[in-house]
Amino acid sequence: MSSANNLSPVAPVANPTIPFWRKEPHELDNIRTTPELPEQSDIVIIGGGYAGVSIAYHLVTSQQSESQPPPSITLLEARQICSGATGRNGGHLRPDVYETVALCLERHGIEAAIELARFEVSHIPAVKAAIAKEKIDCDFNLTRCMNVYLNEEHAERARQAYEVLRDQGASYVDDIHYTSQKNAEGVSGVQDAKACLSYTAGNLWAYKLVMGLLSRVVKSSSVNVQTMTPVTSVTSDSPHHLVQTPRGTIRASKVVYATNAYTAGLLPEYSKNIVPCKGICCHITTPENKTPPFLPYTYVVWNKEGDGDSYLISRPDGSIIVGGAQYSYAQQKDIWHNNVDDSTLIEPAKHYYDTYMQRTFRGWEDSEVKVQEIWSGIMGYSYDTHPQVGEVPGKPGQFICAGFNGHGMPVVFLSGKGIAEMIRDSKKFEEVGLPRIYKTTLARLEAAQTGPEGGDTFDL
């Protein structure tokens, strides 16, 4: 991650909007393990969000040889811990089990498609187990995600994608249930639904999840965490790397870029591959004298035009987190594309959710719910729709885990585990159980440089 003071054009700003999730910061929010930076570290992780903390967590909790001391790890964050996209998201732990997977099938074949889907699905038990193991209070709930379509053509495409995967023998689709227009509104609770598909998913307070993982990480004496410490550059002094910050320079044996939307600020070769894109999310509450209607699922509701969606969860207190609305501003590319400013809202979208529940869900018409907090966040969108994970091409000892397309919750945790194994055990990408299409390669970098702006499948 680059500078909180705009030392790089691709850098976190210093005064971001405050999301509901971060209204009461955790005690580790501004942590500095030591007053000064260490002069050297075996591993430097740049970025203190879901990816950076997950990598540190897997490095710390993995089995270590008793004859060798654990590697020293320094985690650097430009702002506060989990102050970026993860601390601003919609609270979903929702695998994509048929739409992006169907695209992967078309491009890469059935084995790669099933590999991708199973990886995302495996995050639900993996995250659930970590929450139980570390006793993390993050409002985790196992539920069903209801994908609802208000456009008949889009609903038909979704049905076909699901059936193609089923017919190809993808056994995981047994968990998907399709409901046609006849019963879609009654099953989903969404007015004028043309079809819906549901499958196992979760929702949670992602900021608290990351803080719970970090609480485990900092118990290790080999870890040093430094917030408000932007990285301005990384240079190689073989076999080491010099990680430079306004507070000093750290000499590292391995460097990990867990920088997501801000990756190009330190790795300009990824400027076309991972593009920062601004999004919006909000918290909707019910008046104190009213009981909110019950919503049993998490939702993705695709609009009547079929060109965008809103994603939604119901919290234990009955309040709602909902975000998206990209179709309300998508044509004004200059206000969201290649934009790292999360200090302001997106003007065309900031009132979109004022009456969203009333006009979308049955039984909410007289609920009197209203937007309590609204915020923006910066997501890292990948040119070819897949994350960039692995050793940076042409830069031995430097690794990347970034480009999550606003869909990091069912991708990041086990990607972090894979990166940890590459670093700790010197394993190759192909040996750590990651989807083959995640591997960062020179060919992927070059494809983005020579292809159309934004990528042939880029979609916010």
N, C-alpha and C positions, 0 to 999 in steps of 0.2 A: 504494500500500500504506500502511496506517495504522501504528499504533504497535506496537513490540515490547514496550511497557510498558503496554498496554491503555489508552491515552489515548482510544481509541474502542472501542465494544462490538464492532465488527467489525474486529479487528486481530490480527496475528500475536502469539503468546505468546512469552515470552523464553526458555523452556527446552524446546524440542521434543524428541521422541524422536529418536534418532540412527539413520538408515537405513544399511544396508550401503553404499550408494553414496557416502556422505559420511564414511566412517570415516577416510579419509586426505584431508583438505582440500587443494585446489589452492592454489598460491601467491597467487592472486588472490582467494581466498575472502573475505578481510576488507579488500579494497583500499579505500584512500582516496587518490585521485590527488593531492590537496592537503590540507594540514592543516585548512584552513578551507573552508567552502562558497563557491562563487563568488556574487557579489552579483546577477549576472544571467546569463542564458543564452538563446540563441535557442530551444532546445528542451529541455524537462525531461521525462524519461521516469520515471514512478513505477513501480517494480517491477523487480527484477534477476533475474527468472527467464527461462524460455525466450522468452516474448513480448517482454519489455523488451530483452533482449540481441539478439534477432532484429531488432527494429526498429532498434536502434542499428547493428547489423551492416550492414543494407541501406542505411541512411543514409550510412554511412562508405564502403562499397565501391561505391556507385553512381557513375556518371560525373558528374563535376562540371565546371562551366565553369571554364576556366583563368583567366578574367578576374574571377571572383568567389571570394572565400575561402569555405571550407566553413563551414556553420553551427556554432555552438558547441552542444554537446550535454552535458547533465548527466543522469546516470543515478543515481537514488536507490533504495536498498534498505533496508528496515526491519531486516532481520537480515543474514545473509551471502548472497553471490551464490548463486542457485539453491538456497536453503534451503527453498523451499516445495514445491508439488506436483510439479514436474518433477524435483527432487532426491530424490523419494520414490516415483516411479512404478514401473511394472512392467517398464520397458525395452522396450516394444513400439513399433514404428513400423508400425501396423496400420490401414490404411484400412478404413472401414466401407462395404462395396460393395453391400449388399443390404437390410439390416434398416432402418436409419434412412433409407436412400435410398428404400425402398418407402413409408415413412411420408411422406416428402417428395413422392413421386409422387402419393399420395392427396390431399395438401393443396394442392400447388402445380403439379402437372402434370409431364409427362415432361421438358420442357426444363430446368426447375429441378432435377429429380432427377438427370439426367445431368450437369448442371453441377456439382452437389454431389459426386457420385462421382468425376468426373474430377479435381476439385480435390484431393480427398484422395489419390487414386492418384498424382497428379503430385508429391506430397511425397517419394515414395520416390526417384526420380531426382534431385530437387532437393537433398534432404539428402545423398544419396550424393555428388553433385557438389561440394557445399560441403565435405564431409569430405575429399574428395580434394584440392580446391583449397587448403584451409588446412592440410592434412597433420595432421588431428586424429586422435589415437589414442583411440578410444572404443568399441572392440570391435564395430564395426558389422558386421553379417552380413545378407546378403540371403537370404531363405528363403521358406517358405510358412507362412501362418497356417492352422491347422486348427480350424475351428469345429465342435465336437462336441456333439451333442444326445443327452441321456439320457432325454428325454421324447418319446414318439411324436407327440403333438399339436404340440409346439413344433417338432419336426423337420419336420413336414408344413407348418407355417406358413412356415418358412425356405425350404423347397423352392418353395412357391408364390410367395414374394416374389422369389426368384431367377428363376423362370420368367416372371413378369409383366414384369420388367425386360428379360429376354432377348427376349420376344415384342414388346415395345415398341420394339425396335431399338437397345437400349443395347449398343453394340459392345464396351465394356470388359468385359462379363460373359463374354466368350470366355476370360478368364483364370480364371474360377471353375470348379472341378470339383466336381460333386455325387456322393457315394457313398451308396447306399442301405443299409438295415440289413444286407443279406446280407453285405457286405464292410466295413462301417463300423468294426467293432472291429479287424479285421486291418489295415486301412489306417491308422487313427488310433492304435492301441495303447491306446485307452481302453476299459476294461471295460464291457460292456453298452451300447455305443454304438448308438443307433437310426438315426443318419445323420450324415454330416459333409460340410462344404463347405470347400474349400481355395482359397487365392488368394495372390498374391505379397505379401509383407510383409517387414519387417526387424526386427532387434532390436539394441540398442545400450546403452551406458552414457550415459544422457541428461545426467547432471551433467557428464561429461567433454566431451560435445558442446557444451554451453553454455559451459563454460570455454574450450574451443578457439575458439569464436566470439568470446568476450570478449577473448581474447589478441590477436586481430586488431584488435578495436575499439580497445583501449587504445594501439595503436601510433599512432593519430591524435592529433595535438597539440590537436585541437579537442574532444576528449572528456574529461570529468571524471566519474569514478565514485566514489560515496560510499556505503559500506555503513554499517550500524548508524545509519541516518538516516531514521527514520520520518517520513512526511508527516502532519501533523495536520489541515491544511485547505488548500483552494485557493480563493482569491477573485479576482474580476476587477477590474482597475483599467484599464479600456479605454484602449488596445488591448492591454494586457499582463495577465498573470495573476501573482498573488502566491502562491508555493508555500511554505507555512510548515512549519517543522520545529523541534524543540527546539534545534537548533544554529544557527538563523537562517532568514532568508527569502530566496528567490530570485525575482527578477523575470524572467518568461519570456514570450516571444512565442507559443509553442505549448506545450501540455501534453498528454502522453499517459498515460492510465491503463492500465498493463499490470498490473493488480492482481487479476485473476481472482476468487478466492473472497472477497477483501477489498474489493471494489469499493464496496459500500454504505457502508463507513466514510468514504468521501470523496464519493461520489455517491449520496446517499440515495434519489434517484429510481429507482435500480436495485435497491432492497432486495427487491422482489418478483420481479425478473427474474433476478438472479444470487444464488443461495442457497448459502452455505458448507455443505458436507457432509463429514463425517469418514469416512475409509476406512482400510483396514488392508492391509499388505503384508508379506512375509517373505522370507528367504533360507534355503534348505534345502541342507544339505551332506551328503556321504557320509563315513563313517569313513575314516581315513587308510589302513587296511589293505584297503579294498574299492574296486573300480572301479565307478563309477555306470553304470547302464544308459544306453544311448544314446537320446536323444530328438532326432529330426531336424527338428522344426518348432517354431514358437511355437503356443500353444493358447489358445482360449477354450472352456471346458467348461461347458455349461449343465446345471444339476442335474436330477434326476429329477422334481422338482415343476414344472419349467419356468418358475420364477419368479426365477432368478438365475444368476450365472455366476462362474467363477474364470478369471483370465487368467494365463498362464504362459509363461515363456521358459526355455530351457536355455542356460546360459552356457558359454563355451569351456572352462572348467575342469570342466564336468560338473555344477556346482551349479545350483540352480533358484531363480528368482524367481517367486513366485506371490502373487496378491492377489485381493481381492474378498470373497467369502463374505457378501455383503450379506444374503442370505436368512436368515442365522443371527441377524440382529439387526434386520431391517427394520421389524418391528412395534413396536420400542421407539424410536419416532421421536425422543424427547427426548435420546437419547445420540448421535445422528449428524446430525440435521437442524438447520440453522442453528447449527452448532457449529464454532468456530474453534480449539478446544483440541487441538493435536497433541502435547501434552506427555504424554498418557496413551494407553493402548491402549483398544480397545473390548472390554470384558470378555466378552460372549457369544461373541466371535470369536477371542479370543487363543489358544485351543488348537485351533481348527478345523483348522489345517494340520499339526498334530503328526504325523498318519499319513496325510496327504492323498495322497502319491505311492503309498504301499502299497495304499491302497484304491481308487485311481482308475486306475492304469496297469498294464497287463500286464507282467510281468517285474520289477516293483518290490517284490513282496510281501516278499522277504527282503533288501532293499537296506540296511536299517538306517539310512536317511537320517533326519535330524532338523532341526528349525528351529534355525538358528544365530543369526539376528537377526530381530526383528520390530518394526515401527514403524507409526505412524499418519501420515496426511497429510490436508490439507484441499483439497477440490476445489470448483470453482465450477460449480454446476449451473444451467443456463438453464431458465427457465419453459417455453419453447416448444421446447426441445432443441437450439437453434442458438446459436452464439456471437454476441456483440454486437461489431460491428466498424464503425468509421467515426467521423464527427464527432458529438459528443454533441449531441442535440437541444436547441436553444435556447442553446447555449454555443459560439459561434464561436471557433475556435482551440484547442478542447479535443477530444481524440480518445480513443476507447476501443478496446481489443483484449482481450477478456475473456469469461468464461463458456464454458469448453471442455468441460464435462460429463465430466471425467475422461478425455477423449479428445483431448488437445491435440497429441500428437506428429505426427499427420498433418494438422494444421490450422494450427498456430501459425506455422511458419517462413514460409510464403508469405502468410499474413495480415499478418505483420510487414512483408513486402515491399510489400504493398498500402498499408498505413498510411504507410510511408516515402515512397511515391510521392505520396500525398495531401498530405503535409506539404511535401516537397521541391519538387514540381512543381505544386502547387495543383490536382491532378487531382480530379475527382469520383469518388465511390465506384464508379459504373458504368464508369469508365474504367480500372480497375486490375486487372481479371480475377478479382475475388472472387465467390463465389456470391451471387446476389441476396438469398438468404434470410439472409445474415449481416448485412445492413445494419441498424445500430441506428436505430430510428425512434421517433417519438412514439407511433405506433399500437401498436408492440410494447410500449412502456412502459405504455401505458394498458391494454392487454389483460391484462397481469399484475396490474395494480392492481384490475381489476374481475372477474377470473376466479377460479376456485376456488383455495384455498391450495395452493401447490406446483406448480400447472399441471396441465392435463388429461393431459399426457403425461410428467409428471415421474417419473423412475425412477432410482434409484441403482444 
